[in-house]
């Protein structure tokens, strides 16, 4: 009888535990379902950020003076969305006891949004470029097939052209995957669901490097990372804490100064490279292609010179896209290092999230 009682007790405990687990699991599922509905609904609620954007425009650097998601999100409007929905910023506002830390996180998030948007846009432009190149290569391939059929081109020579077309098709698939990955990274930063992807405008963010007579002084006064270190020194209550805070300030300042100097130098180098590619190399290759097309109409064409010129034209345009991206990224870094001109408080998000 005693054994039976123990067995019954065990069964009862297991039953209670199962019921408890099922209840907990059911509660968790409901929480996630509620979150999923709220998360997916953000796309339709974007225009509710109009007032938020207006408030930001009054207190923050370079925030758009109007917000309208009905025509898609511009990179500038994306910064507003990220300040509202970015998951890491939401945690920062909940966990951080320092307003300067939140300001720093917000400033860096805006910078990252510009960087990611430019990267995604460049990936999309690369897809357009390679599609155009494949089309040109296919035309060369048709000529090569004609020459091969008339025995003016042997099969070994023809294979080189055929392989080039196939390689570019593989590259197109790879670039498409890169573009998709970059778009998803951007959506995650914005705090928007994958269903929002069609809302993103395919254009590069506009990043203007402000003219600062004394960039180092501006960085000391406005850099958000340095501001955190300076605030820590002010809170030091012992000589040891003060010395540690002072050392942190000096170390941070030295690193940021070096980064800023390198960024300015990079901007000048990229500018020179862009000019060479855009104003010299690409026009020369374009003239070369025009001459080859004119010769082809006369029935005289070196198919391999045409192939090589088309490949170099593609590479030059791809290089220009890379340089444009680098220019935006470095200019964006300069803006981040210089810090905001007027922003001193966290975004007025309140309990809206």
Steps between C-alpha positions, in 0.01 A plus 500: 500500500787733588666433164175573322477832687851597391421408140183703509688794650766485227236486233327799652825701513579416139149603401538831684839562340364422154208735552740768626733456200210506257369816663844663486551395140155625407577834665831528315336419168239769563773754582685421179182511296414840644853621430491364145174683430638824642831455314333437164258788555786753513495533122145633503571727797796691356306817432422521872865608536429842346482679836805311624694613190392860556625489859831354385540768235488766771776348715715268285752551219392435140156355568252542214248782546221283358420131531285312250534123463228474236757538220748265665766562761792720405834443678438819698154381607659167585706671770176619663354149486815351653498751786149381577508125431866383512507213755844583643398859562189381681722294732743786546221734611376240749835394642726804485506745787696754297333732249838548329525125438160502335592803289817319393307185411247701299770696315688180412178329390421785261852472360464124459167545320667727243785255456273197459264683265791605278631141498160361400453764229845423358417129491183578305697720258749217453213273399383751238856535371565128467163441330594758240842337463346155455279642228805641322690175541207303359513718189871422468416134553253510208771644276741234624249223424462634148877506456524149647237368255692648209828353631648846556530420871614168640329330793783582743463871423122483523515332840672804649204719409244242609673460837507877554123522451438213740736644761316830493168321552646332808627838619150641453359233733766581757433872479127437540570309822721784625231757425238293684728458802573872515133587472413265786778649713356843430145395590626353828667832587183689411300266722267412213372157391612333172164590348616864500777440248311651206465826693872578489595754235790385284719803531813590685488709816627855464799552729650847512823558688455830683769760462663532840786743543634310800387139472689389811332763716160405358568135583594590859179697540256269319629143461247280679746229606737755650208662681441175692862493616490866605178438696669210682782731609250748641342220707833382644485509878856392581843597362542148362166514316593842363837372373335201330239724339768742385700216344188379319440848361857531374497150344163557332603843372824367352316221316222723371747766385690241298177366347390850404834586341501174301141558387577847363806365314294212359240741367764680294646175363156364407411829331809476278433135414136570417601782269745276314251216455198717423661764275776301333481120511124452445471756215805345327347152521165634379675652196675168444168315498348755260796455262473123518127512426566724200765258374261208551246665271767493228541128550840524665518415868755350736259316725752461782586870508125566523469245782795641693375859460153402624652329805717801580202735458307291751792495743547879473131569570505255788807677637318832476211359702747378763667841515164676530415271790838557663455874466163486675629265771802716580299824493251332731783405734621861511148614594479237772838598646425872494179435693162675485487876487199540725379165637540488877205289614368154400219482247153582643371147453322471835269202531398495136688181417 
